[in-house]
Amino acid sequence: MNSSQKRIAVRGMVLLYVMFALIAFVGMVSLSVDVAHVQVVKSQLRQAADAAARYAAVGLQTSPTAARNNAVTAAGYNLCDGTAVTLDPNNDIQLGSWDASSRTFTPLTGSAQSAATAVRVTARRTFATGNAVKLSFAPLIGISTCDVHSMATAVSSTYGFAIVGISSLSTGTQGGNHYIHIDSWNSSVSAYSTYPMSSNGNCSSNGNISLITGTVINGSCQPGTGKSVSMSGSTVTGSTAPLSYTLNFPAPNPGSAATINDNANLPGAYFNSSTGDFTIPNNVTLTLPGGTYYINNLDWEAATITFTGPAVFYITGTGNSKHASNGFWTFNNHITTYQNLPKNLKFEVCSATKVQYDFDQACYAVLYAPLATVTTWGNADDYGAVVGNVLNMYVGWHVDETLGGAGVQGKIWVVQ
């Protein structure tokens, strides 16, 4: 081989190297540009799935059909790769239950879906659905599209029960002669009149329910799956069948209330701004404005309090020096709620503490303490809704039907 031929051979080898390098470069460009594109699409699908799952969970409080319709609508408001996200109601939307301890979603089918408390939504851009993500550079190496999907699961606060002991529920008597009457009424129609009223005084638990002799429930009383109601000598007008799903009640979320609140309206003589404790001693009479209050421990004893507007108390403590294990302690109090409407006074207990809920005058309020052990006591019945982890009831309760379940309708959160 002469020198001229050698030069041609070398040039040929260089050309091959350049070609291989060019192919490798194109591959790297494809990898970087197309991967970035796919990640953007995945993020857009995630946003759409989250929105669809949240709105579907709201629809659960109406019907399975409403949940699916809501999901489709919410997804359609989101764009992915320049086009509206579409969902297949039958394949992309599942209704079921959520187990918070194991963080597992269990789909329900058929009529059981009417008891669903969770929704799982899958937003897809795939070859099978005819809308796979088109790639820009990858076709040069034989890959023209990519399948992308994103999944979101949202949970809704359980709807339809207003008296809940999540782990257990029981009724008892005070002095052997104060029997428990539970029923419901609609505060938007009229004031409560005489027991028994309507039949939506529904009670429930994930555990067993124990009713002392003489308890009368004008509504359903349903224990957890595989659990039972002990009700010798008691009356329940509705269902006592065990639930086929797990109740879900999230801990209260104070949001910005820790820093943006109306604590300045609390009298300095009783509110310690350093500890956050709100302590009212015996025989004090107060008038308090409505507002949002963020409290550590709340301790009221034989106080008379009148609210001039809607109020909510977020209670975060687990006990003070006087009541070591009680973050929320009331005893022999007289409370006047604004307009006598339970929705206008809410106690949201955020901690796993003990709650003593004791009034000697009818109290119109919502007590929401899903982590706490709650005891209701006093010389007068309560009106509104109550949720506790363990719920021990020694007074009657009259559910306000306008609250929607336990007065926490609309608490929706994404869990996956």
BELURMO-V444785 format. One record per pair of residues at least 4 apart in sequence whose C-alpha atoms are under 8 Angstrom apart, sorted by the first residue. I is the first residue (numbers start at 1). J is the second residue. If there is no record, write none. Layout:
# BELURMO-V444785
i:I j:J
i:I j:J
This chain:
# BELURMO-V444785
i:1 j:5
i:1 j:6
i:2 j:6
i:3 j:7
i:4 j:8
i:5 j:9
i:6 j:10
i:7 j:11
i:8 j:12
i:9 j:13
i:10 j:14
i:11 j:15
i:12 j:16
i:13 j:17
i:14 j:18
i:15 j:19
i:16 j:20
i:17 j:21
i:18 j:22
i:19 j:23
i:20 j:24
i:21 j:25
i:22 j:26
i:23 j:27
i:24 j:28
i:25 j:29
i:26 j:30
i:26 j:137
i:26 j:140
i:27 j:31
i:27 j:137
i:27 j:138
i:27 j:141
i:28 j:32
i:29 j:33
i:29 j:34
i:29 j:137
i:30 j:34
i:30 j:35
i:30 j:136
i:30 j:137
i:30 j:138
i:31 j:35
i:31 j:138
i:32 j:36
i:33 j:37
i:33 j:136
i:33 j:137
i:34 j:38
i:34 j:135
i:34 j:136
i:34 j:137
i:34 j:138
i:35 j:39
i:36 j:40
i:37 j:41
i:37 j:135
i:38 j:42
i:38 j:133
i:38 j:146
i:38 j:148
i:39 j:43
i:40 j:44
i:41 j:45
i:41 j:80
i:41 j:81
i:41 j:133
i:41 j:148
i:42 j:46
i:42 j:148
i:42 j:149
i:42 j:150
i:43 j:47
i:44 j:48
i:44 j:78
i:44 j:79
i:44 j:80
i:44 j:81
i:45 j:49
i:45 j:80
i:45 j:85
i:45 j:123
i:45 j:124
i:45 j:149
i:45 j:150
i:46 j:50
i:46 j:123
i:46 j:150
i:46 j:151
i:46 j:152
i:47 j:51
i:47 j:78
i:48 j:52
i:48 j:74
i:48 j:75
i:48 j:77
i:48 j:78
i:48 j:79
i:48 j:85
i:48 j:123
i:49 j:53
i:49 j:75
i:49 j:121
i:49 j:122
i:49 j:123
i:49 j:150
i:49 j:151
i:49 j:152
i:50 j:54
i:50 j:121
i:50 j:151
i:50 j:152
i:50 j:153
i:50 j:154
i:50 j:414
i:51 j:55
i:51 j:71
i:51 j:74
i:51 j:75
i:52 j:56
i:52 j:70
i:52 j:71
i:52 j:72
i:52 j:73
i:52 j:74
i:52 j:75
i:52 j:121
i:53 j:57
i:53 j:71
i:53 j:119
i:53 j:120
i:53 j:121
i:53 j:152
i:53 j:153
i:53 j:154
i:53 j:414
i:54 j:58
i:54 j:71
i:54 j:154
i:54 j:155
i:54 j:412
i:54 j:413
i:54 j:414
i:55 j:59
i:55 j:67
i:55 j:70
i:55 j:71
i:55 j:74
i:56 j:60
i:56 j:66
i:56 j:67
i:56 j:68
i:56 j:69
i:56 j:70
i:56 j:71
i:56 j:119
i:57 j:61
i:57 j:67
i:57 j:117
i:57 j:118
i:57 j:119
i:57 j:154
i:57 j:155
i:57 j:156
i:57 j:412
i:58 j:62
i:58 j:67
i:58 j:156
i:58 j:410
i:58 j:412
i:59 j:63
i:59 j:64
i:59 j:65
i:59 j:66
i:59 j:67
i:59 j:68
i:59 j:70
i:60 j:64
i:60 j:66
i:60 j:67
i:60 j:114
i:60 j:116
i:60 j:117
i:60 j:156
i:61 j:159
i:62 j:66
i:62 j:67
i:63 j:67
i:63 j:114
i:64 j:68
i:64 j:95
i:64 j:113
i:64 j:114
i:64 j:116
i:65 j:69
i:66 j:70
i:67 j:71
i:68 j:72
i:68 j:89
i:68 j:93
i:69 j:73
i:69 j:89
i:70 j:74
i:71 j:75
i:71 j:87
i:71 j:93
i:71 j:121
i:72 j:76
i:72 j:86
i:72 j:87
i:72 j:88
i:72 j:89
i:73 j:77
i:74 j:78
i:75 j:84
i:75 j:85
i:75 j:86
i:75 j:87
i:76 j:84
i:76 j:85
i:76 j:86
i:77 j:84
i:77 j:85
i:78 j:84
i:78 j:85
i:79 j:83
i:79 j:84
i:79 j:85
i:80 j:84
i:80 j:85
i:85 j:123
i:86 j:123
i:87 j:92
i:87 j:93
i:87 j:122
i:87 j:123
i:87 j:124
i:88 j:92
i:88 j:93
i:89 j:93
i:90 j:94
i:92 j:121
i:92 j:122
i:92 j:123
i:93 j:119
i:93 j:120
i:93 j:121
i:93 j:122
i:94 j:107
i:94 j:108
i:94 j:119
i:94 j:120
i:94 j:121
i:95 j:107
i:95 j:108
i:95 j:109
i:95 j:113
i:95 j:116
i:95 j:117
i:95 j:118
i:95 j:119
i:95 j:120
i:96 j:105
i:96 j:106
i:96 j:107
i:96 j:108
i:96 j:113
i:96 j:115
i:96 j:116
i:96 j:117
i:96 j:118
i:96 j:119
i:96 j:120
i:97 j:105
i:97 j:106
i:97 j:107
i:97 j:108
i:97 j:116
i:97 j:117
i:97 j:118
i:97 j:119
i:97 j:245
i:97 j:246
i:98 j:103
i:98 j:104
i:98 j:105
i:98 j:106
i:98 j:117
i:98 j:118
i:98 j:155
i:98 j:246
i:98 j:248
i:99 j:103
i:99 j:104
i:99 j:105
i:99 j:246
i:100 j:104
i:105 j:118
i:105 j:120
i:108 j:112
i:108 j:113
i:108 j:116
i:109 j:113
i:112 j:116
i:112 j:244
i:115 j:244
i:115 j:245
i:116 j:245
i:117 j:155
i:117 j:156
i:117 j:157
i:117 j:158
i:117 j:247
i:117 j:248
i:118 j:153
i:118 j:154
i:118 j:155
i:118 j:156
i:119 j:153
i:119 j:154
i:119 j:155
i:120 j:151
i:120 j:152
i:120 j:153
i:120 j:154
i:121 j:151
i:121 j:152
i:121 j:153
i:122 j:149
i:122 j:150
i:122 j:151
i:122 j:152
i:123 j:149
i:123 j:150
i:123 j:151
i:124 j:129
i:124 j:147
i:124 j:148
i:124 j:149
i:124 j:150
i:125 j:129
i:125 j:130
i:125 j:131
i:125 j:132
i:125 j:133
i:125 j:147
i:125 j:148
i:125 j:149
i:126 j:130
i:126 j:131
i:126 j:132
i:126 j:133
i:126 j:146
i:126 j:147
i:126 j:148
i:126 j:149
i:127 j:131
i:127 j:132
i:127 j:145
i:127 j:146
i:127 j:147
i:128 j:132
i:132 j:145
i:132 j:146
i:132 j:147
i:132 j:148
i:133 j:145
i:133 j:146
i:133 j:147
i:133 j:148
i:134 j:144
i:134 j:145
i:134 j:146
i:135 j:139
i:135 j:143
i:135 j:144
i:135 j:145
i:135 j:146
i:136 j:144
i:137 j:141
i:138 j:142
i:138 j:143
i:138 j:144
i:139 j:143
i:139 j:144
i:151 j:416
i:152 j:414
i:152 j:415
i:152 j:416
i:153 j:414
i:153 j:415
i:153 j:416
i:154 j:412
i:154 j:413
i:154 j:414
i:154 j:415
i:154 j:416
i:155 j:248
i:155 j:412
i:155 j:413
i:155 j:414
i:155 j:415
i:156 j:248
i:156 j:410
i:156 j:411
i:156 j:412
i:156 j:413
i:157 j:248
i:157 j:249
i:157 j:250
i:157 j:408
i:157 j:409
i:157 j:410
i:157 j:411
i:157 j:412
i:158 j:247
i:158 j:248
i:158 j:249
i:158 j:405
i:158 j:409
i:159 j:404
i:159 j:405
i:159 j:406
i:159 j:409
i:160 j:202
i:160 j:404
i:160 j:405
i:160 j:406
i:161 j:201
i:161 j:202
i:161 j:203
i:161 j:204
i:161 j:405
i:161 j:406
i:162 j:201
i:162 j:202
i:162 j:203
i:162 j:384
i:162 j:385
i:162 j:386
i:162 j:387
i:162 j:399
i:162 j:404
i:162 j:405
i:162 j:406
i:162 j:407
i:163 j:201
i:163 j:202
i:163 j:203
i:163 j:204
i:163 j:385
i:163 j:386
i:163 j:387
i:163 j:399
i:163 j:406
i:164 j:169
i:164 j:203
i:164 j:204
i:164 j:205
i:164 j:386
i:164 j:387
i:164 j:388
i:164 j:389
i:164 j:391
i:164 j:406
i:165 j:169
i:165 j:204
i:165 j:205
i:165 j:206
i:165 j:387
i:165 j:388
i:165 j:389
i:165 j:390
i:165 j:391
i:166 j:204
i:166 j:205
i:166 j:206
i:166 j:207
i:166 j:247
i:166 j:370
i:166 j:387
i:166 j:388
i:166 j:389
i:166 j:390
i:166 j:391
i:167 j:205
i:167 j:206
i:167 j:207
i:167 j:208
i:167 j:389
i:167 j:390
i:168 j:205
i:168 j:206
i:168 j:207
i:168 j:208
i:168 j:209
i:168 j:389
i:168 j:390
i:168 j:391
i:169 j:204
i:169 j:205
i:169 j:207
i:169 j:208
i:169 j:209
i:169 j:210
i:169 j:390
i:169 j:391
i:169 j:392
i:169 j:393
i:170 j:209
i:170 j:210
i:170 j:211
i:170 j:212
i:170 j:391
i:170 j:392
i:170 j:393
i:171 j:180
i:171 j:210
i:171 j:211
i:171 j:212
i:171 j:215
i:171 j:392
i:171 j:393
i:171 j:394
i:172 j:179
i:172 j:180
i:172 j:211
i:172 j:212
i:172 j:392
i:172 j:393
i:172 j:394
i:173 j:177
i:173 j:178
i:173 j:179
i:173 j:180
i:173 j:212
i:173 j:394
i:173 j:395
i:174 j:178
i:174 j:394
i:178 j:394
i:178 j:395
i:179 j:214
i:179 j:215
i:179 j:394
i:179 j:395
i:179 j:396
i:180 j:214
i:180 j:215
i:180 j:216
i:180 j:393
i:180 j:394
i:180 j:395
i:180 j:396
i:180 j:397
i:181 j:195
i:181 j:196
i:181 j:215
i:181 j:216
i:181 j:217
i:181 j:218
i:181 j:395
i:181 j:396
i:181 j:397
i:182 j:201
i:182 j:216
i:182 j:217
i:182 j:218
i:182 j:219
i:182 j:396
i:182 j:397
i:182 j:398
i:182 j:399
i:183 j:195
i:183 j:196
i:183 j:197
i:183 j:198
i:183 j:199
i:183 j:200
i:183 j:201
i:183 j:202
i:183 j:217
i:183 j:218
i:183 j:219
i:183 j:397
i:183 j:398
i:183 j:399
i:184 j:197
i:184 j:198
i:184 j:199
i:184 j:200
i:184 j:201
i:184 j:218
i:184 j:398
i:184 j:399
i:184 j:400
i:184 j:401
i:185 j:192
i:185 j:197
i:185 j:198
i:185 j:200
i:185 j:398
i:185 j:399
i:185 j:400
i:185 j:401
i:186 j:190
i:186 j:191
i:186 j:192
i:186 j:400
i:186 j:401
i:186 j:402
i:187 j:191
i:187 j:192
i:187 j:341
i:187 j:400
i:187 j:401
i:187 j:402
i:188 j:402
i:192 j:197
i:193 j:197
i:196 j:218
i:197 j:218
i:198 j:218
i:199 j:218
i:199 j:219
i:199 j:237
i:199 j:238
i:200 j:218
i:200 j:219
i:200 j:220
i:200 j:399
i:200 j:401
i:201 j:217
i:201 j:218
i:201 j:219
i:201 j:220
i:201 j:398
i:201 j:399
i:202 j:217
i:202 j:218
i:202 j:219
i:202 j:220
i:202 j:221
i:203 j:219
i:203 j:220
i:203 j:221
i:203 j:222
i:204 j:209
i:204 j:220
i:204 j:221
i:204 j:222
i:204 j:223
i:204 j:224
i:205 j:209
i:205 j:222
i:205 j:223
i:205 j:224
i:205 j:247
i:206 j:223
i:206 j:224
i:206 j:225
i:206 j:227
i:206 j:243
i:206 j:246
i:206 j:247
i:207 j:223
i:207 j:224
i:207 j:225
i:207 j:227
i:207 j:228
i:208 j:223
i:208 j:224
i:208 j:227
i:208 j:228
i:208 j:229
i:208 j:230
i:209 j:222
i:209 j:223
i:209 j:228
i:209 j:229
i:209 j:230
i:210 j:229
i:210 j:230
i:210 j:231
i:211 j:215
i:211 j:229
i:211 j:230
i:211 j:231
i:211 j:232
i:211 j:234
i:212 j:231
i:212 j:232
i:212 j:233
i:212 j:234
i:213 j:231
i:213 j:232
i:213 j:233
i:213 j:234
i:214 j:233
i:214 j:234
i:214 j:235
i:215 j:233
i:215 j:234
i:215 j:235
i:216 j:234
i:216 j:235
i:216 j:236
i:217 j:221
i:217 j:235
i:217 j:236
i:217 j:237
i:218 j:236
i:218 j:237
i:218 j:238
i:219 j:236
i:219 j:237
i:219 j:238
i:219 j:239
i:220 j:236
i:220 j:237
i:220 j:238
i:220 j:239
i:220 j:240
i:221 j:229
i:221 j:236
i:221 j:238
i:221 j:239
i:221 j:240
i:221 j:241
i:222 j:228
i:222 j:229
i:222 j:239
i:222 j:240
i:222 j:241
i:222 j:242
i:222 j:243
i:223 j:227
i:223 j:228
i:223 j:229
i:223 j:240
i:223 j:241
i:223 j:242
i:223 j:243
i:224 j:228
i:224 j:242
i:224 j:243
i:224 j:244
i:224 j:245
i:224 j:246
i:225 j:242
i:225 j:243
i:225 j:244
i:225 j:245
i:225 j:246
i:226 j:242
i:227 j:242
i:228 j:241
i:228 j:242
i:229 j:240
i:231 j:235
i:236 j:240
i:249 j:370
i:250 j:370
i:250 j:411
i:251 j:350
i:251 j:369
i:251 j:370
i:251 j:371
i:252 j:314
i:252 j:348
i:252 j:349
i:252 j:350
i:252 j:368
i:252 j:369
i:253 j:350
i:254 j:258
i:254 j:294
i:254 j:314
i:256 j:260
i:256 j:261
i:257 j:261
i:257 j:292
i:257 j:293
i:257 j:294
i:257 j:314
i:258 j:294
i:261 j:291
i:261 j:292
i:261 j:293
i:261 j:294
i:262 j:266
i:262 j:291
i:262 j:292
i:262 j:293
i:262 j:294
i:263 j:292
i:263 j:293
i:263 j:294
i:265 j:288
i:265 j:289
i:266 j:270
i:266 j:271
i:266 j:288
i:267 j:271
i:268 j:272
i:268 j:273
i:270 j:278
i:270 j:279
i:270 j:280
i:271 j:276
i:271 j:277
i:271 j:278
i:271 j:279
i:272 j:276
i:272 j:277
i:272 j:278
i:273 j:277
i:275 j:296
i:276 j:294
i:276 j:295
i:276 j:296
i:276 j:297
i:277 j:295
i:277 j:296
i:277 j:297
i:277 j:298
i:277 j:299
i:278 j:295
i:278 j:296
i:278 j:297
i:278 j:298
i:278 j:299
i:278 j:300
i:279 j:297
i:279 j:298
i:279 j:299
i:279 j:300
i:280 j:284
i:280 j:299
i:280 j:300
i:280 j:301
i:280 j:303
i:281 j:300
i:281 j:301
i:281 j:302
i:281 j:303
i:282 j:300
i:282 j:301
i:282 j:302
i:282 j:303
i:283 j:301
i:283 j:302
i:283 j:303
i:283 j:304
i:284 j:302
i:284 j:303
i:284 j:304
i:285 j:303
i:285 j:304
i:285 j:305
i:286 j:303
i:286 j:304
i:286 j:305
i:286 j:306
i:287 j:305
i:287 j:306
i:287 j:307
i:287 j:308
i:288 j:305
i:288 j:306
i:288 j:307
i:288 j:308
i:289 j:307
i:289 j:308
i:289 j:309
i:289 j:310
i:289 j:311
i:290 j:307
i:290 j:308
i:290 j:309
i:290 j:310
i:290 j:311
i:290 j:312
i:291 j:309
i:291 j:310
i:291 j:311
i:291 j:312
i:292 j:311
i:292 j:312
i:292 j:313
i:292 j:314
i:293 j:311
i:293 j:312
i:293 j:313
i:293 j:314
i:294 j:313
i:294 j:314
i:294 j:315
i:294 j:316
i:295 j:313
i:295 j:314
i:295 j:315
i:295 j:316
i:295 j:317
i:296 j:315
i:296 j:316
i:296 j:317
i:296 j:318
i:296 j:327
i:297 j:315
i:297 j:316
i:297 j:317
i:297 j:318
i:297 j:319
i:297 j:320
i:297 j:326
i:297 j:327
i:297 j:328
i:298 j:315
i:298 j:327
i:298 j:328
i:298 j:329
i:298 j:330
i:299 j:327
i:299 j:328
i:299 j:329
i:299 j:330
i:300 j:329
i:300 j:330
i:300 j:331
i:300 j:333
i:301 j:329
i:301 j:330
i:301 j:331
i:301 j:332
i:301 j:333
i:302 j:330
i:302 j:331
i:302 j:332
i:302 j:333
i:302 j:334
i:303 j:332
i:303 j:333
i:303 j:334
i:304 j:333
i:304 j:334
i:304 j:335
i:305 j:333
i:305 j:334
i:305 j:335
i:305 j:336
i:306 j:335
i:306 j:336
i:306 j:337
i:306 j:338
i:307 j:311
i:307 j:336
i:307 j:337
i:307 j:338
i:308 j:337
i:308 j:338
i:309 j:337
i:309 j:338
i:309 j:344
i:310 j:337
i:310 j:338
i:310 j:343
i:310 j:344
i:310 j:345
i:311 j:344
i:311 j:345
i:311 j:346
i:312 j:344
i:312 j:345
i:312 j:346
i:312 j:347
i:312 j:348
i:313 j:346
i:313 j:347
i:313 j:348
i:314 j:347
i:314 j:348
i:314 j:349
i:314 j:350
i:315 j:327
i:315 j:328
i:315 j:347
i:315 j:348
i:315 j:349
i:315 j:350
i:315 j:351
i:316 j:327
i:316 j:349
i:316 j:350
i:316 j:351
i:317 j:327
i:317 j:328
i:317 j:350
i:317 j:351
i:317 j:353
i:318 j:324
i:318 j:325
i:318 j:326
i:318 j:327
i:318 j:328
i:318 j:351
i:318 j:352
i:318 j:353
i:318 j:354
i:319 j:323
i:319 j:324
i:319 j:325
i:319 j:326
i:319 j:327
i:319 j:328
i:319 j:353
i:320 j:324
i:320 j:325
i:320 j:326
i:320 j:327
i:323 j:327
i:323 j:329
i:325 j:353
i:325 j:354
i:326 j:353
i:326 j:354
i:326 j:355
i:326 j:356
i:327 j:351
i:327 j:353
i:327 j:354
i:327 j:355
i:328 j:349
i:328 j:353
i:328 j:354
i:328 j:355
i:328 j:356
i:328 j:357
i:329 j:355
i:329 j:356
i:329 j:357
i:330 j:356
i:330 j:357
i:330 j:358
i:330 j:359
i:331 j:356
i:331 j:357
i:331 j:358
i:331 j:359
i:331 j:378
i:332 j:358
i:332 j:359
i:332 j:360
i:332 j:378
i:333 j:358
i:333 j:359
i:333 j:360
i:333 j:361
i:334 j:359
i:334 j:360
i:334 j:361
i:334 j:362
i:334 j:363
i:335 j:359
i:335 j:361
i:335 j:362
i:335 j:363
i:336 j:340
i:336 j:363
i:336 j:364
i:337 j:341
i:337 j:342
i:337 j:344
i:337 j:345
i:337 j:363
i:337 j:364
i:337 j:365
i:338 j:344
i:338 j:345
i:339 j:344
i:340 j:344
i:340 j:364
i:341 j:345
i:341 j:364
i:341 j:365
i:342 j:346
i:342 j:364
i:342 j:365
i:342 j:366
i:342 j:383
i:342 j:384
i:342 j:385
i:342 j:400
i:343 j:365
i:343 j:366
i:343 j:384
i:343 j:403
i:343 j:407
i:344 j:365
i:345 j:364
i:345 j:365
i:345 j:366
i:346 j:365
i:346 j:366
i:346 j:367
i:346 j:368
i:347 j:365
i:347 j:366
i:347 j:367
i:347 j:368
i:347 j:369
i:348 j:367
i:348 j:368
i:348 j:369
i:349 j:367
i:349 j:368
i:349 j:369
i:349 j:370
i:349 j:371
i:349 j:372
i:350 j:369
i:350 j:370
i:350 j:371
i:351 j:369
i:351 j:371
i:351 j:372
i:352 j:371
i:352 j:372
i:352 j:373
i:353 j:371
i:353 j:372
i:353 j:373
i:354 j:372
i:354 j:373
i:354 j:374
i:355 j:372
i:355 j:373
i:355 j:374
i:355 j:375
i:356 j:374
i:356 j:375
i:356 j:376
i:356 j:377
i:357 j:374
i:357 j:375
i:357 j:376
i:357 j:377
i:357 j:378
i:358 j:376
i:358 j:377
i:358 j:378
i:359 j:363
i:359 j:377
i:359 j:378
i:359 j:379
i:359 j:380
i:360 j:378
i:360 j:379
i:360 j:380
i:361 j:379
i:361 j:380
i:361 j:381
i:362 j:380
i:362 j:381
i:362 j:382
i:362 j:383
i:363 j:380
i:363 j:381
i:363 j:382
i:363 j:383
i:364 j:382
i:364 j:383
i:364 j:384
i:365 j:382
i:365 j:383
i:365 j:384
i:365 j:385
i:366 j:384
i:366 j:385
i:366 j:386
i:366 j:406
i:366 j:407
i:367 j:385
i:367 j:386
i:367 j:387
i:368 j:385
i:368 j:386
i:368 j:387
i:368 j:388
i:368 j:406
i:369 j:373
i:369 j:374
i:369 j:386
i:369 j:387
i:369 j:388
i:369 j:389
i:370 j:387
i:370 j:388
i:370 j:389
i:371 j:388
i:371 j:389
i:372 j:388
i:372 j:389
i:372 j:390
i:373 j:388
i:373 j:389
i:373 j:390
i:373 j:391
i:373 j:392
i:374 j:388
i:374 j:389
i:374 j:390
i:374 j:391
i:374 j:392
i:375 j:391
i:375 j:392
i:375 j:393
i:375 j:394
i:376 j:391
i:376 j:392
i:376 j:393
i:376 j:394
i:376 j:395
i:377 j:393
i:377 j:394
i:377 j:395
i:378 j:394
i:378 j:395
i:379 j:395
i:380 j:395
i:380 j:396
i:381 j:395
i:381 j:396
i:381 j:397
i:381 j:398
i:382 j:395
i:382 j:396
i:382 j:397
i:382 j:398
i:383 j:397
i:383 j:398
i:383 j:399
i:383 j:400
i:384 j:397
i:384 j:398
i:384 j:399
i:384 j:400
i:384 j:403
i:385 j:397
i:385 j:398
i:385 j:399
i:385 j:400
i:385 j:403
i:385 j:405
i:385 j:406
i:385 j:407
i:386 j:406
i:387 j:391
i:387 j:406
i:401 j:405
i:403 j:407
i:403 j:408
i:403 j:409
i:404 j:408
i:404 j:409
i:405 j:409
